[in-house]
Structure formats: structure tokens, C-alpha cells
Amino acid sequence: MYSVAFICSANMCRSPMAHAIFFAEVKRRKLPITVLSAGTWDFGEAEAVAEARLTCDKRQTPMPKFLSTHVGKIDLSSVTRVFVMEHQHVATVLAERTVPPERITLLGQYDPQHRGAEIDDPIGQSREAFEACYDRLRDCIVHYLDTTDDFGQRTIL
């Protein structure tokens, strides 16, 4: 079984939205991939922010995970790919877990519109900022799945 993890700062906006998008996309494509998400900051089990949940619901990709998880509480040792949202998350993931550096990638590197390697955090911003973040996450995830060989074959259908 393959698995993918999404890591952001708090695991309350970007990584839960990416988790929801990826989960829906692999389900649609009928791919055997487990999805995880976590944050580099430990907020206990804080809820994903309402704007993130509402944005996912509006786009018909409801969040399967509502509570934040610290990266130190999940096992990343056998994850196929770890996607981070910012450069600073790479060092934290490497320090927290035993993950080979070649498995860690900035999700924004898969942006077909080349808007930069980092994906900005929409927390504290308008609903439009959450929707723009969602669209960017989705663009990156779909492009990744359309072009990757991480799962032994191209996943495009």
C-alpha cells in the first residue's frame, strides 16, 4: 500500500485541505493510496478552521480529518511522498522523523502555473484567500498525480 502525507504549520488549513483533495482524487481514480496530514506546530487536537472546512464542502471534497495532528505523532518512515507547504517544514520533518530527504517535496513544485514552490497560509484571511489556496492545492495535486511515477506507474486515467 502506498501513502502520501501533507505537512503544513498547524494542520488546520493547508494540509487538511490538501488531505481532502488528495483523498477525493485517489478515490475517483481508484488508487490504493493512504493519505495522512500533520503540522509542524503542536496544537493538540485543534479543529481545522471553519473557512477551510467550508471551502472543502463547497467544492464537494469534505474533509475526512477535522482535528490537527503534530508531525511527531504520525509514522512517516514508510510514506511514499511527504509534501510540505513551505521550505521551513522540510527541516522540521527531517528532525522529527526518519524520512529520507528525497521523499520530501514542496507541493508547490507541482504547480502547473509555476506560482512558486511555497503555498501561502490563508489563516486569518478572507474566504477568497481560502478558495485561492484550495484551487492552488488542487492544481498541484492533480498535476502530481497526472505526472508521477511514485506508485510504480503513471496514475493518469
Secondary structure, 3 states (H helix, E strand, C coil): CEEEEEEECCCCCHHHHHHHHHHHHHHHHCCCEEEEEEECCCCCCCECCHHHHHHHHHCCCCCCCCECCEHHHCCCCCCCEEEECCHHHHHHHHHHCCCCHHHEEEHHHHCCCCCCCCCCCCCCCCHHHHHHHHHHHHHHHHHHHHHCCCCCCCCCC
